Amino acid sequence: MATKGQVKRKDKRRVVLKTGECQRKNGTYSYRWTDSKGKRYSIYAKTLEELREKEKEIVKAKNDGIKTEARYITVNELFDLWKVLKRGLKNNTFENYQYMYNTFVRNNLGKRRISTLKKSDVKRFYNYLADERGLKSSTIDSIHTVLHQVFEMAVDDNYIRNNPSDNVLKELKQSHIFQIEKKRALTKPEQELLLNFLKRNHTYSHWYPIFAVMIGTGLRVGEVTGLRWSDINLEKGIIDVNHTLVYYCHRQEKAKNGCYFNVNTPKTTASHRQVPMMGFVKEAFLQEKENQDTLGIECKVTIDGYSDFIFINRFGATQHQGTLNKAIRRIIRDCNDEELLKNKDTNILLPPFSCHILRHTFTTRMCEAGINVKVIQDILGHQDISTTLNIYADVTKELKNKEFKGLDEYFKKGNKE
């Protein structure tokens, strides 16, 4: 407000201007103000009415505690801050998050100012990743995990009022774009076909021990490939799961450039556990030992102080998940070719599967056997019981449908009699 004797500033229309308002030579308007730290800011508008609407937003943001500089902060700048502050992630997980962000977000949504982002913008971006970039739901899920944490930090630090990514992925997963095909475990006949093929086929018999252990223990891939002879007690039939083997690219560490193995602590506290050996699992370990003795192979690597790994390749190095999945694809191809040569009308063939499906297969066998759900949780190393219950519910639903189908056939038979 102008003091007595002070001339009130007006625009060309003779409208009185408030403190900080100014009409520019080209007829547009500007508003300038200084924050609590003495930093000056400006906004512009074509009309005075539009300018004052923007001023109201600034005042509201100040009253809500929203930082003035939020208008100029980009998503990329917030992500870079999040990287510095983030703690508690495994190295490979952190590296993967950075890779996902830099590859898919930095040159797109990352350039946007955080103050301008709406929920619809995030949803549009996820649709772009699915439609234009062809990303799978699991990849978009990883990107969402990072973005949601970055936006949540922005809310906590008063850059924005609400997290624009809240519930976005959940909503999109309900659309046809994000329908996820459930992981299907191998059936009993498929499991038997796989193990029998590996046992008798000379070309693939050396793969039998590691895949048999996966099917018979439900260990994660990194837990299996990281097993040492000192981690198993053949006499007591116990496997001590106390670490995991990971392979990832150290992109951000200049002194450690490249991709290589590391040994990490288990995925969660629940992942540190003891798993009993079934008979065929114990035999698989003994067969692996015999194979290595026959071929004169021994472990020649030490990773973060760990050595004497059980499952090694012909060079004495640890097995890689990518190598195992490639081997599975060849096994599926040759096993199915063999079965079709025997009987072209066979209805038992190996479906496409990966190492992780073998863990799911073990879980399914436990559910089918009626093992207590808490025991299943402990054996699998699930931190959250809901993870176990979801799998248990799916399996028991399939079993119920199968049993009722048999019951239906029984009633039909009875009616005919």
ZAVEX-952519 format. One record per atom (N, C-alpha, C, CB): x, y, z. Coordinates in steps of 0.05 Angstrom, whole numbers, plus 5000, padded with zeros to 4 digits. Glycine has a CB too. Example, Ala and Ser with C-alpha at 12.3 -4.5 7.8 and 13.67 -1.06 7.14 Angstrom:
2
526448865156/524649105156/526449345156/522649115181/525749555142/527349795143/525850015157/528249885114/
***
This chain:
417
501749765000/500050005000/501850255000/498150005025/501150444983/502750684981/502350865006/502050844956/504550985016/504351175038/503351445029/507151205052/502651615049/501551875043/503552045026/500752025068/502752155005/504452314988/505852154966/506452455005/505851884969/507151714949/505151664925/507951444962/506251694901/504551654877/504051364872/505951784852/501551294869/500751014864/501450944835/497850964869/502850714832/503550614805/501150494791/505850414806/500850554765/498550454750/499450344723/496450684746/497750174712/498450074685/497150254665/497449784682/497250184639/496350354617/493350394618/497050234591/491950204633/489050234635/488250394660/487749954637/490250494673/489950664697/489050494721/487850884692/489650234720/489050054743/491450074762/488549764734/490850104788/493050124808/494449864811/491850224835/497049864810/498749624813/499549584842/501149634795/499649334851/500449274878/503549264879/499349004887/504449254904/507349234908/508548984894/508049224938/510549024878/511848804864/510848764836/511448554880/508448894830/507348864803/508449084785/504248884804/508649004759/509749194740/508649124712/512849194740/508049334696/507349284668/509749334651/504949474660/510349154634/512749164618/512249324592/513748884611/514349394578/514049564554/512249434532/516749624542/512349164531/510749024511/507848974520/512048754505/507149084543/504349074552/503848844571/502549054529/505648644574/505348424592/506048514621/507148184584/505548334640/505848404668/507948224682/503248394683/509148324703/510948164719/510448214748/513848224711/511248024764/511048054793/513647954805/508647894805/514948114821/517448044833/517248044863/519748244825/518647844876/518647834905/521247704914/516147674915/521647734940/524147624952/523447424974/525847854964/524747194974/524146994994/525547065020/524946714984/525146885040/526346935067/529346935067/525346725086/530546815047/533446805045/534647035028/534346545034/532847215019/533847445003/534047384974/536347525014/533147154964/533347094936/530947204922/533546784932/531447334899/529247464883/528147274862/530247714871/525447294858/524147134838/522247304822/522546894852/521547214798/519647364781/517747164767/521147534761/515247254763/513447114746/512247304726/511146974764/511147194704/510147374682/507447274673/512147374658/505847464662/503247394651/502447594630/501147384674/500647514612/499747694591/497847904601/498447534569/496247834622/494348024632/494748054662/491447934626/493748274673/493948324702/492248114717/493048604709/490048044706/488247844719/489747584722/485647814704/491047504700/492547244701/494847264720/493647184673/496147494721/498447534740/497547504769/499747804736/495247624775/494347614803/493347334811/492047814807/492447174792/491746894798/494346744806/490446764774/496446804792/499046684798/500046774825/501146744776/499547024831/500447134857/498946994880/499847444859/496346934876/494846794896/496046514902/491846764887/496946384880/498146124883/500746134900/498745994856/502246354895/504746394910/504246434939/506346634898/502146604945/501446654973/500446404986/499246874974/498746254972/497745994983/500045804988/495745874964/501945794970/504245614973/505845694998/506045614948/506245955001/507646055025/506245975051/508046365023/503646015051/502045955074/502045655081/499146045071/502245495059/502345205063/505145105069/501245065038/507045285069/509845205074/511245095050/509845005096/510045125026/511345025001/513645214994/509345004978/515945094989/518345254983/517945414957/520845084981/518745664957/518545834934/520145734910/519346124940/522545624917/524345534896/523245284882/527045484907/521145164892/519944924880/519144984851/517544824896/518545234845/517745304818/519945254798/516845584816/522445244808/524745224790/526144954792/526645444795/525444794812/526744534816/525644334797/526444444846/527344184784/526443974765/526443704779/528243964740/525143514767/525043234777/527943124778/523243054760/529543194757/532343094757/533943194781/533643184731/533543444788/535043554811/534143424837/534543864813/531643354839/530643214863/531742924864/527643214864/531842794840/532942524839/535842524848/532542414811/537342724838/540242734845/540542784875/541542964830/538742924888/538742964917/538042704931/536843184925/535942564920/535142304931/537442104931/532642194915/538942104909/541241914907/543241954930/542741954880/543742204937/545642274958/544642184985/546342574958/542042224989/540842175016/539941885020/538442345020/539441734999/538241465001/540141275015/537541354974/539141125034/540740925049/539140665051/541441035077/540440445057/539140195063/538540015039/536640245076/539540085015/539139924991/541639754985/538440094967/541239514975/543439344966/544639494942/542439064958/547339454939/548739594917/547539544890/551639514917/546839284884/545839224858/543039344853/545738914854/541439354875/538739474873/539039774867/537139434899/540839904882/541340194878/542340254850/543340294899/544140084840/545240124813/543040084792/547439924808/541239894797/539039844778/537140084778/537539584786/536540194801/534840424802/535940664787/534340514832/538540704790/539840924776/539840884745/542740964785/540240634738/540240564709/537440614697/541040274705/535340524711/532640564702/531940854699/530640424721/532741014719/532141304718/533541434696/532841434745/536141394694/537741534673/536941454645/540741474678/536141204642/535341104615/532641194606/535440804614/530741194624/527941244616/526641504626/526241024625/527741624648/526441854660/528042114655/526141814689/530642114657/532242354658/531642544634/535142284658/531542434610/531142614587/528242644579/532742504564/526442564597/523642594591/522242734615/522342314586/520942584632/519542704655/521542844673/518042484670/523942754673/525942864691/526543164687/528542724688/526043264662/526543544656/524343724666/526943574626/522043604674/519743774682/520243894710/517243604683/519144134714/519244254740/517244104758/518544554739/518144054782/516543894801/513944034807/518143844827/513844294807/511444444814/509244424793/512144734819/510044344769/508044334747/506844064743/509344424721/507943854756/507143584752/504343524764/509143394763/502743394748/500143304757/500042994755/497843434741/498042874768/497742584767/497442494738/495242504784/495942654722/495542574694/498142574678/493542764681/500042734686/502642744673/504242484678/504342984682/504142394703/505442144710/504141904696/505442104740/501441904695/500041694682/500641684652/497041724687/500741924640/501441944611/504241844606/501142234602/506141904625/508841804622/509041504623/510641934643/507541384642/507541084644/506340954619/506041004669/504241084608/503140984584/505140994561/500541134576/506641214560/508741244540/510841024542/510141524543/511640964567/513540744571/512540474561/514340724600/509940434565/508740174556/508240174526/506140124571/507140384515/506240394487/508540454468/504040594484/510040664475/512140754456/514840604460/512641044460/515540564486/518040434491/517840134494/519240544517/515340034496/514939744498/515939614523/516139614475/516039754545/517039644570/515039454583/517839864589/516039254596/514339074611/513439204637/515838804617/511239094648/510139204673/512239194696/507639044681/513838984697/515838964719/517839194717/517138694718/518639264692/520539484688/519339754697/521539494659/516839794688/515440044696/515040054726/512740064682/514639824738/514439804767/516939904781/513839514776/519239824770/521839914782/522140214779/524139774769/521340324756/521540614751/519740764771/520840684722/517340654774/515340774792/516440774821/512640614791/517740554829/518740544856/520640774862/520340274860/522340844843/524241064846/522741324846/526341064824/521041374826/519641624824/517841684848/517941624799/516541474858/514841514881/516441604905/513241254887/518741484909/520441564932/521541854928/522841374935/522241924904/523242194898/521042404904/524242224869/518542344894/516342524898/515542544928/513942434881/515842314942/515142314970/517142484986/515242024981/519642484978/521642654990/520942954984/524442594979/519943004960/519143284953/516843374970/518443294923/515043194977/512743264994/513843325023/510643034995/515543145032/516643185059/518243435062/518342945067/519543525041/521143765042/519744015032/523643725024/517043995030/515344215023/515844344996/515644425044/516544174976/516744264949/514044244935/518844104933/512444044942/509744004931/507943914954/509843794908/505343944949/503343864969/502743564970/500744014964/502443454946/501643174944/503543024925/498743144935/503742764929/505342594911/503742534886/506142334926/504642634862/503142594837/503142304827/504242774816/504742134839/504841854830/503141664847/507741754829/501941774868/500241604885/498141454869/498941774907/498041184872/496041014861/496041004830/493341094870/497941144817/497841144788/498440874776/499941344777/500540734786/501140474775/498940274781/503840374787/497840294804/495640104812/493340134792/494640164841/492640384785/490440434767/491140324739/489840734766/493540374730/494340284703/494539984701/496940404696/495139844722/495339554721/492639424717/496639444747/490539584722/487839474718/487039504689/485839624736/488539654673/487939684645/489239454629/488939954634/488439424604/489439194588/492439214583/487939184562/493439454584/496339494578/498039354599/497039794577/497139364624/498739274646/497839004657/498839474667/496338854642/495538594652/498038414654/493438464634/498538304677/500938144681/500237844681/502338214708/501637694665/501137404665/502337284689/502337274639/500737134704/501737024729/503936814724/499536904745/505836804741/507936604738/506836334743/510336664758/507136154725/506035884728/508235684735/504535794702/507835554757/509735354765/509535114746/509335264794/511634954745/511534704730/509634514744/514434584727/508134374729/506434164741/508133924749/504134074721/506933744764/508533504772/509533354748/506833314789/507833294727/508833154704/511133314689/506633104685/510833574688/512833744675/515433734690/511834024672/515233744717/517533734734/519033464731/516833774764/517533254730/518632984727/519932964699/516532764730/518633074679/519733064652/522433204651/517833194632/522633444663/525133594664/527333444678/524633864678/526833344702/528933214717/529832954704/527933164746/527932804693/528632544680/530332604655/526132394673/529632804640/531132874616/533932954623/529733114601/534333114644/537033194653/538632954663/536833414675/537332774676/538732544687/539932364664/536932374704/538332324643/539132124624/540532244599/536731974615/540232504595/541432624570/544332694575/539732874562/546132574560/548932614564/549832914560/550532444545/548533044541/549233324536/548533514559/547833424511/546333454573/545433634594/545633524622/542633714588/546733294625/546733164652/548333334673/547932884650/550233494663/551833654683/550133884695/554333764669/547833934682/546034144693/544134034714/544534274671/543933764716/541933654734/542333744763/542133344733/544733734775/544933804803/543934074811/547833784811/544634284796/543834554804/540834594800/545334764787/539634484779/536734524775/535134354794/536034464746/536234114801/534933944821/534934084848/536333674822/537134214855/537234354881/535234594881/540134464886/535034734858/533134954857/530234854861/533335094830/529534634847/526834524849/526334414877/526434304828/528434304890/528034174916/528534344940/529833944917/529234604936/529734774959/528235044958/532634834962/527635134933/526335394930/528235624935/524035414949/530835574935/532735794939/532735984915/535535684943/533136244920/533436434899/535936374883/533536724910/536036474858/538336414841/540936494854/538036554814/541136734865/543536834877/544336674902/543337124885/542336564916/542936394939/544036124931/540336354956/543036014909/544035764899/546935794888/542235644877/547235984870/549936024858/552036114878/549736224835/551136224900/553036314921/553636104942/551936554934/552335874941/552735654961/555635564960/550835424956/556835524984/559435404987/559135135000/561435585003/561234964997/561034705009/560834725040/563534535002/561834935051/561734975080/558935055089/563735185089/557235135070/554435215077/552534985078/553435415056/553434745070/551534515071/552734295089/551134395042/550834165104/551633945121/550133695110/550834005152/551633535095/550533295082/549633095103/552433175063/551033075125/550432885146/547732945159/552632865167/547333205166/544833285179/542733365159/545433525198/543533395134/541533465113/540533755116/539233275114/542333945121/541534225126/543134405107/542034305155/541734605096/543034815080/542835075095/541734835051/545135205100/545135455114/545335685093/547535475134/543135835091/543036055072/543836305087/540136085059/546236405082/547236635097/548336865080/549336545116/548236835054/549137045036/547936995008/552237065035/548337184990/547337154963/549437264943/544637294959/549637144920/551537234900/550037414880/552836984885/551137644875/549837834857/551837914835/548838084872/550837984812/552438074789/551238324777/552737844767/552738544778/551538794767/553738984758/549838924788/552939194744/554739384733/555239614754/553739504706/557739664760/558439874779/558740134763/561039804795/556540244753/556640474735/557640734749/553940524723/556940764774/557441014788/560141014803/555241074807/561440784804/563940774818/566340774799/564040524836/567641014796/569841044777/572040844782/570841324777/572640784807/574840604813/574040314809/575640644842/571440264805/570439984801/568739964777/568939894827/569840044754/568240054730/567839774719/569540224709/565439714708/564939454696/563039294711/567539304693/562339054701/560538864713/562038634726/558438764693/561338574750/562638344763/561038254788/565538404771/561738024799/560337904821/561038044848/560937604823/559138044866/559538114893/557937924911/558738414899/558737904936/557237754956/555737944973/559037554972/553137924975/551538094993/550337925016/549238224977/549538075036/547937945057/545337855045/547538135082/543837675058/541237595047/539337825041/539837395066/537437785023/535637995014/534238125038/533537874995/533337975057/532038085081/533037925105/528838065079/532338005130/533137855154/531937575153/532338005179/529537555142/528237285141/529637105121/525337325133/531137225102/532537065082/534836905094/533537245059/535836985117/537936835130/536536605145/539637015150/536836365135/535236145145/536635875139/532436145131/535535665150/536435395145/534335235131/537335245172/535035105109/533134955093/533934655094/533135055064/532034485101/532534195102/532934085074/530234045116/534533875071/535033745045/533133505043/537933655043/531833495020/530433245013/532433045002/528033294993/531632795000/533532594991/534732644964/532132334990/533132734944/534232774917/536033024916/531932794897/535633214935/537333444936/540133374946/536033664954/540133204967/542733104977/544232954955/542232925002/542732784940/544032634918/545132824897/542032434906/543733044892/544633234872/547233364880/542433454868/547533434906/550033544916/552333344912/549833624945/551733094919/553832884917/554532834888/552732614929/552532854870/553132814841/554833044831/550432804825/554333284840/555933514832/558833484841/554833784843/559133384865/561833334875/563333124859/561733244905/561832914852/563032694836/563732794808/561032464834/561932954796/562533064769/565033234769/560133234759/565333394789/567733574790/570233414794/567433774812/570133204811/572433034816/573232894791/571932834839/571232794776/571732644751/573132824730/569132524740/572133074728/573133254708/575533414717/570933444699/576233384742/578533534753/577933834755/580933494736/575433914761/574634194763/574534274792/571934244749/575534504798/575334614826/574934914825/577934544842/573935024846/573335314847/576035464847/571735384872/576135664829/578635824826/578136114832/579735784799/575836184842/575236474847/574736524877/572836554831/575436764885/574736864911/573337134908/577336904929/570937154919/569237394916/568637504943/566637324901/569637744948/569237874974/570037694998/566337974977/572137534994/573037355015/571737085015/572637485041/569737044998/568336784996/569536614973/565336834992/569936364979/570936184958/569735904963/574036164959/570835704948/569835424951/566835404944/570335324979/566035544923/563235534914/562535264903/562635754893/560035174907/559234904899/558834894869/556734824913/557235074858/556435064830/558235244813/553435134826/560035114799/561935264783/561935164754/564835234795/563035334736/563135244708/565835094703/562935484689/566335024678/568734864672/571335024677/568634764644/571135284680/573535444685/573935494715/573335714671/572135384731/572435414760/571235674771/575335404768/569635814754/568336064762/565436014770/568536274739/564336194785/561536164794/559636184770/560836374814/557236054774/555236054752/553836334751/553235834757/553036404727/551636664722/548736604716/552936814699/546936764727/544036724722/543336724693/542436944737/544636904678/544036914649/544836654635/545537144636/547036534643/547936284632/546036064638/550736214642/545036064663/543035854671/540435884655/542435884701/539536124651/537036154636/537336084606/536036444638/539736144595/540336054568/540335754566/543036174558/541535624586/541535334586/538735214588/543235224610/537035344603/534235254606/532835264579/532735434627/533235484564/531935504538/532835274519/532635774525/535435204520/536334984503/535234714513/539434974503/535034684539/533934444551/531034404542/534134444581/529434624544/526634614536/526334524507/525234894540/527934654490/527834594461/528434294456/529834764446/530734204466/531533924460/529833714474/534433884468/528933774498/527133584512/524533554497/526633684541/523333784489/520833764474/521133634447/519634054471/523333684434/523833554408/523933254412/526533654395/525233164433/525532874439/522732754444/527332834463/521132894460/518432794467/516632784442/517132974488/516832974425/515132984401/515932764381/515333254388/518532694381/519432474364/518332214373/522532464363/518032184400/516931944411/513931934406/517431934442/512632154410/509632164407/508832454399/508232074433/508132484374/507432754365/504832864378/507132754334/503232684390/500732764402/501032804433/498532564396/503532794443/503832814472/502733074483/506832794479/501633064506/500533314518/502233404542/497633264528/504633274546/506433354566/509033454553/507033114586/509333714553/511733844542/512534064562/511333964514/515134144561/516034354579/515134624569/519134344581/513834784586/513135054578/515535244581/510735164595/515435484570/517535674575/517735734605/517135934558/520135734616/520435794644/523235894649/519935544662/523736014673/526336124680/527136004707/526236434682/529436084716/530435994742/528436054765/533136114749/527236294763/525436374785/523036194786/524636664782/522136094763/519835914762/520335654778/519035844733/522835574779/523535334795/523135384825/526435254790/523535624834/522935704862/519935694866/524035984869/518435794846/515535794848/514535504847/514335954825/515835334832/515035054830/515334914857/516734904809/517534964871/518034854897/515834944916/520834934908/515135204915/513035304932/510335164927/512735614928/509735124902/507234994894/507134714905/506934994864/509434564903/509434294913/508934284943/512234154907/510034484958/509534494987/506634544993/511334715000/505434734978/502534794982/500834544976/501635024964/501534404954/500034164947/500233944968/501034054920/502533944982/503033745002/501733825029/506033705006/500534065030/499134145054/501034245076/497533925065/503434335069/505334435089/504234695101/508134495076/504534725127/503634965141/504735215129/504334945171/503035425126/503835665112/506135805126/501535855109/506335795152/508535915167/511135775161/508035915197/511035515158/513435355151/514335435123/512835045153/512435465104/513035545077/514435815077/510535545060/513336005093/514536265095/517436255105/512936445114/517936085125/520636065136/522535935116/520535895161/521635725102/523335585083/524035775059/521935335072/522135925050/522636105027/524036365035/519936175014/524036425061/525436675069/523836925063/528136695056/521136905063/519437135058/519337305083/516537045050/519937565081/519737745103/516837795110/521138015097/515137825090/512337895094/510537645089/511538125074/508937575108/507237335106/505237365083/505737285132/504537615075/502637655054/503737545027/501937955051/506337555023/507537444999/507037154997/510637504998/507437015020/506936725021/504036665018/507936615047/502336815031/499436765030/498336805002/497936955049/499336994987/498437034959/499036794942/499737284947/501436684945/502136444929/500436204939/505136374933/500136174965/498635954977/495735964967/498635975008/494536214966/491836244957/491436154928/490836534961/493336234911/493236164883/493335864879/495536304867/495235734893/495535444889/493135294899/498035354904/492135374923/489835224935/487335274918/489435314964/487135504905/484835554887/484935364864/484835844877/487335324852/487635134830/486934854839/490435144818/487934774863/487434514874/484434464878/488934464900/483034674889/480234654894/478634614868/479134904908/479434764847/478034734821/478434454810/479034944801/480934354813/481534084803/479933874818/484534034806/479833904845/478333704861/475333714854/478733764891/474233954850/471433974844/470833864816/470534264846/472733884798/472433764771/472133464774/474733844753/473833344791/473633064796/471032984810/475932974814/470033164828/467533114841/465233124821/467133324864/465433314802/463333344782/463233084765/463933584764/465532974758/465632724742/464432494758/468532664734/464932494785/463932284802/460832284803/465132314831/459732534805/456832554806/455532474779/456032844813/456832544757/455832474731/455732174728/457632594709/457832044738/458131754736/455831624753/460931654747/455331744777/453331634795/450531654782/453331774821/449931874768/447331914756/446831714734/447232204745/448931644719/448631454697/447931184707/451231434681/448931114731/448430854743/445530844754/450430794766/
***
